[in-house]
Amino acid sequence: MSFVPGQPVTAVVQRIEIQKLRQGDNLILGFSIGGGIDQDPGQNPFSEDKTDKGIYVTRITPGGPADEAGLRMGDKIMQVNGWDMTMVTHDRARKRLTKKNEGVVRLLVTRKSLEEAVKQSMGGCPRQ
Amino acid sequence: MDTESTYSGYSYYSGRSRGSHRHGERSRDRHKSRSKDSRSEKSVTINTPPAEPLLGDSAVRGEQIQDDNWGETTTAVTGTSEHSLSQEDIVRITKDLEDSVGLDCRRYFTLTLAVILGLLVFLTPLAFLVLPHLLWPERLQSCGTACEGLFISVAFKLLILLLAVWALFFRPPRAGLPRVFVFRALLAVLVLLFVVSYWLFYGVRILDSQDENYQGIVQYAVSLVDALLFIHYLAIVLLELRQLQPCFSVCVTRSTDGEMRHYNLGQLSIQRAALAILEHYYCDFPVHNPALLSASKSRAAKHLAGLKVYNVDGPGNNAAAGLAHSQSRAMIAAAARRRDTSHNELYYEEAEHERRVRKRKARLVVAVEEAFTHIKRMQEEEQKKAPGDVMDPREAAQAIFPSMARALQKYLRTTKQQHCHSMESIQQHLAFCITNNMTPKAFLESYLTPGPTLQYSRDHWLARQWTLISEASVTSGLKDGTIFLLKCVDFSLVVTSKKIPYIQMSEEYIDPKSHKFVLRLQSETSV
């Protein structure tokens, strides 16, 4: 996912739907996020481009809702319920994911392996 | 009362002839007062405008009716000039005379009581020692070594007691308080009872039975002096030490312009607290300047002057009280509906005034600095110069004063301070500054800001007669929420007290080695 400033971002994304789990008073998703436009992108271990300030999944609780839905560590979250996550602050991303009146979040995530899978499938089946 | 709000003890001096006008105003001139237009430079300042008519003075009322516009054009109504007497002054002086006679009687009475008590206290031990020698000298046992040692002890203890009493009680009285000082009265009664009981015992057991044991008598006298020293210790604790620990925070507000100060006081009676507050007042509060209050009064007069109420119904319809009530209600309603632009005027007037003050201040500063450059201190080796050139500070001040006099006068008039400073006092201050090598800025400071009342001349201390107005008894102690008033002729000080809360402090220990830090790599939030 190369990011050229001024140009629209294109990426191959996977749609993941996570049902929030109720634990006491909170609704949890079972993963941790890092990144944001107010954070230091050089510290991100998962991004290819060290100037990428997007939101990344840094940790998944094993057996949690995110794990079961198919989210993987290192995924970059592009959208949450239709809201853009590529140019948000860390706190805004957290707020979008933890809205109390939503029981389900629909994420669009991207990872390196998706691109390669698409390339392989396109290469395997030549255009007709 | 109307008189209290519009009277002041001071007047404006006309700017042109400061010295000569002082002696001119002997009687109250009934001039038509002109409005003080402070915008134009050539305006006429008010000399001695007439005050409101005295009660029952028909001659004045007659003159007042002729002048229809009197209420409309006045912007500042002041009292009389300094050298004429107004009704208020006469009332004040007679009250002073009455009170001072009464107060002096009381003061002399307490003074004589104190002197009698003191003599009684000091002569009692000496009497105890001397009387046996006078009454039954032949039967008395001779005084041995220990006994004579006790003589020395009595002598020195009496000397210490004398010095201590002189230090604590023989100080010039600071003030005359309305009620008796409770602790002093209690102590006097205690000492009296004490001495009387000792005399009783002495009279019954020693004089009547004519005891021969002289050493016992001397020891008795020593015990009396010891006990007196302890009573003196009690006096120190009750009178001086008890109120040192701050217990109440009092807030003092001046009623005319809202100046507020806060002080910490200990456990005092209301009258002693009032005295302490007054002593702080003279040092901390800026001097009361009635000229600064005239603007708001004129605005208030304008608000009321614009509305006139007519009673359309027949004269006998409503009761007097109901009529007044409905009239005032009608006035309030009409005033609320009226489109009032006085706030606009106030804003522009204040901006204009500030600009003018700053301009005059700039001119003044430049003039003073230039004046100060004309003189310099004469060095030792220049003493050979002609003695005609050499001046003492007073002459030097008189030499450079004319160059700054006009600028200073204009500035004082703009800031309405001209009655606080006379030419004489300004020249004295200038001589003082020159003598002590002060800079022009140091000389000007006392004119640029209004200082505390102590800074000004004696006649500004006119209000030395204060009245304490309080709902609680003035000898009762200060409590949380006590409110009392200190009234003087021109204004009053409103005092409220609050108790200083009990502070509960706890400790927390931090190990110096526990200050450790890590770098924040990236914040990670779990959702």
Interface residues (C-beta under 8 A of the other chain):
Chain A: I28 L29 F31 S32 I33 G34 G35 Q39 D40 Q43 N44 T58 R59 T61 H90 R94 L97 T98
Chain B: L521 Q522 S523 E524 T525 S526 V527
